[in-house]
Amino acid sequence: MTRAEAAALAAGNPLSFLHVVRSDIDLPASTDPHDPRVYAKARENLEWLLREAFVQEAARSVYLYELTLEGRAQLGVVGCLHVGDYASGIVRKHETTRPDKEDDRTRHILELSAQAEPVLLAHEASAFLNQLNSTVIRSAPLFDYEVNEVRHRGWRVPDPDAYVDAVRRMEKAYIADGHHRTAGAWRAAGERRSEESQWFLAVLFPSSQLRILPYHRVVRDLAGMSPEGFVSRLLAIGEVKPASRPLPESPGTFGVLVGERWFRLTLPFDSIDRDDPVGSLDAALLQERLLDPVLGIRDVRNDPRIGFVGGLDGIRTLERLVGSGEMAAGFAMHPVSMEQLMKVADAGAVMPPKSTWFEPKLHSGLFVHMLD
């Protein structure tokens, strides 16, 4: 979310939590996002919200948080996990974090003396948790509202000890969204060293309930080729056919938009090493076989010629960018599965940049973990 988008959403609403997580909207537009005043303003805004809008529990608590989109619900447990579980690999990652973003999240946590946004974690199915949840959600929720077609509901768990016991039985959990927040919490714990700072706020969902959307790619130019010449080059990579549907139906296939036409590129099945948890991912295959050798895009993290499009409106956005001429071509990706994500994390490997887009998103501002 850009500063302008955040400012527009928070305009006239002092209770918006954007005043905490994007506090630069309350400072001059020229202010650098990492200016000390940004973090000080976030702390000031959080302190005001804590007085005006939050309830602090008298005892340690656990909650349930449910998000429902298009009839599909995901129900997670909200609580704090120990940073030691992240350091030891019980909480597993699949992305490489950027030092500048780690620095920002660490500083944000320390300046606020709070974790203002939870980490989204996935866990394998737990019959014990399911049984506990089925009882809790029969009671009236603490909150129940709908925004952008997503229904959000939450409950306070009457017996938190049972949930603590259930989570302790888990051998591992996977960071789905929030790698920089987790790394920031771990670093902040090392600097603060207080008991409460050793815990970080998280929501744990069964992996089977999480929905990963594809993260599409767009490129600004065709490296000097005409649209026809580019499509011709694709014939050396795999089978190319005109496509009536943008989204590929299976891994190893890509929708390619160029010259106002959609094509389907299918890689030879036997050419993909399915036992390679990273190399078999579509993002890695596209990079290895097309973006680098055909378009000369070698560093997708830093090359300005490539962009990424995710979210529910991903295809429409991709078509708009290519149709307007802002981008020369687009690549519609098949979504990564949770099984693939967990396989990468279990191998101690990392996924290519911009591989996963989780939807719906957790709302910030519902739960805050104070460090003092």
FENSULQUI-V250087 format. One record per pair of residues at least 4 apart in sequence whose ideal C-beta (glycine too) atoms are under 7 Angstrom apart, sorted by the first residue. I is the first residue (numbers start at 0). J is the second residue. Records with the same first field share a line. If there is no record, write none. Layout:
I->J + J
//
This chain:
0->4 + 5 + 21
1->5
2->6 + 21 + 23 + 24 + 28
3->7
4->8
5->9 + 17 + 21 + 24
6->10 + 24
8->15 + 17
9->15 + 17 + 18 + 24
13->18
14->48 + 52
16->20 + 363 + 364
17->21 + 24
18->22 + 25 + 44
19->41 + 44 + 45 + 48 + 115
20->115 + 116 + 363
22->37 + 40 + 41 + 44
23->30 + 32 + 37
25->40 + 44
26->30 + 36 + 37 + 40
30->34 + 36 + 37
32->37
33->37 + 103
35->39
36->40
37->41
38->42 + 106 + 107 + 110
39->43 + 110
40->44
41->45 + 107 + 110 + 111
42->46 + 110 + 111
43->47
44->48
45->49 + 111 + 113 + 115
46->50
47->51
48->52 + 53
49->53
53->367
56->60
59->159
60->155 + 159
61->76 + 77 + 78 + 156 + 159 + 162
62->77 + 153 + 154 + 155 + 156 + 366
63->74 + 76 + 77 + 132 + 135 + 136 + 153 + 154 + 156
64->75 + 77 + 153 + 202
65->72 + 73 + 74 + 152
66->73 + 149 + 151 + 359
67->71 + 72 + 149 + 150
68->148 + 149 + 358 + 359
71->210
73->204 + 208 + 209
74->132 + 208
75->202 + 203 + 204
76->128 + 162 + 166 + 202 + 203
77->117 + 202 + 366
78->162 + 201
79->198 + 199 + 200 + 201 + 368
80->84 + 90 + 198 + 199 + 201
81->197 + 198
82->86 + 184 + 185 + 188 + 197 + 199
83->87
84->89 + 90
85->90 + 181 + 185
86->185
89->171 + 172
90->120 + 172 + 174 + 181
91->171 + 173 + 174 + 344 + 345
92->174 + 178 + 344
93->340 + 343 + 344 + 349 + 350
94->178 + 349 + 350
95->349
96->100 + 101 + 178 + 179 + 182
97->101
98->102
99->103
100->104 + 179
101->105 + 179 + 182 + 183 + 186
102->106
103->107
104->108 + 179 + 180 + 183
105->109 + 183 + 186 + 187
106->110
107->111
108->114 + 183 + 184 + 187
109->187 + 190 + 191
111->115
112->369 + 370 + 371
113->367 + 368 + 369 + 370
114->184 + 199 + 200 + 368
115->363 + 367
116->180 + 363
117->200 + 201 + 202 + 361 + 366
118->174 + 177 + 180 + 181 + 199 + 200 + 201
119->175 + 176 + 177 + 202 + 357 + 361
120->172 + 173 + 174 + 175 + 201 + 202 + 203
121->172 + 173 + 175 + 204 + 206 + 209 + 337
122->169 + 172 + 203 + 205 + 206
123->206
124->205 + 207
125->129 + 165
126->130
127->131 + 165
128->132 + 165
129->133
131->135 + 161 + 162 + 165
132->136
135->154 + 156
136->154
138->154
140->152 + 153 + 154
141->153 + 154 + 155
142->151 + 152 + 153
143->152
144->151
145->149 + 150
149->359
151->362
153->365
156->162
159->163
160->164
161->165
162->166
163->167
164->168
166->203
172->203
173->340 + 341 + 344
174->178 + 181
175->209 + 357
176->357
177->181
178->182
179->183
180->184
181->185 + 199
182->186
183->187
184->188 + 199
185->189
186->190
187->191 + 196
188->196 + 197
191->196 + 370
192->196
193->370
195->370 + 371
196->370
200->366 + 368
202->361
204->208 + 209
206->337 + 341
209->337 + 357
210->357 + 358
211->334 + 335 + 336 + 337 + 355 + 356 + 357
212->309 + 310 + 311 + 313 + 334 + 356 + 358
213->313 + 331 + 332 + 333 + 334
214->307 + 309 + 332 + 353 + 354 + 355 + 356
215->308 + 313 + 317 + 329 + 330 + 331 + 332
216->285 + 305 + 307 + 329 + 330 + 332
217->306 + 308 + 317 + 320 + 321 + 326 + 329
218->294 + 296 + 304 + 305 + 326 + 327 + 328
219->304 + 326 + 327
220->304 + 327
221->229 + 294 + 327 + 328
222->294 + 295
224->228 + 229 + 232
225->229
226->230 + 257 + 258
227->231
228->232
229->257 + 328
230->239 + 257 + 262
232->293
233->239 + 255 + 264
234->239
236->264 + 266 + 288 + 289
237->264 + 265 + 266 + 267
238->265
239->262 + 264
240->262 + 263
241->260 + 262
242->254 + 261 + 262 + 263
245->254 + 261 + 314 + 331
246->254 + 314 + 331
247->252 + 253 + 254 + 263 + 331 + 333
248->252
249->333
250->281 + 333
251->265 + 266 + 268 + 271 + 281 + 284
252->263 + 264 + 265 + 333
253->264 + 285 + 330 + 331 + 332
254->261 + 263 + 330 + 331
255->262 + 264 + 328 + 330
256->261 + 317 + 318 + 321 + 328 + 329
257->328
259->322
266->270 + 271 + 284
271->279 + 284
272->278 + 279
273->279
275->279
276->342 + 343 + 346 + 348
277->283 + 343 + 348 + 350
278->283
280->284 + 335 + 339 + 350 + 351 + 354
281->285 + 332 + 333
282->286 + 332 + 351 + 354
283->287 + 351
284->288
285->289 + 290 + 330
286->290 + 291 + 299 + 351
287->291
288->292
289->293 + 294
290->294 + 296 + 299
291->296 + 297
296->302 + 304 + 305
298->302
299->305 + 352
300->352
306->326
307->353
308->313 + 316 + 317
309->313 + 356
310->356 + 358
311->358
312->316
313->317
314->318 + 331
315->319
316->320
317->321 + 329 + 331
318->322
319->323
320->325 + 326 + 329
321->326 + 328 + 329
335->339 + 340 + 354 + 355
337->341
338->342
339->343
340->344 + 355
341->345
342->346
343->348 + 350
350->354
//
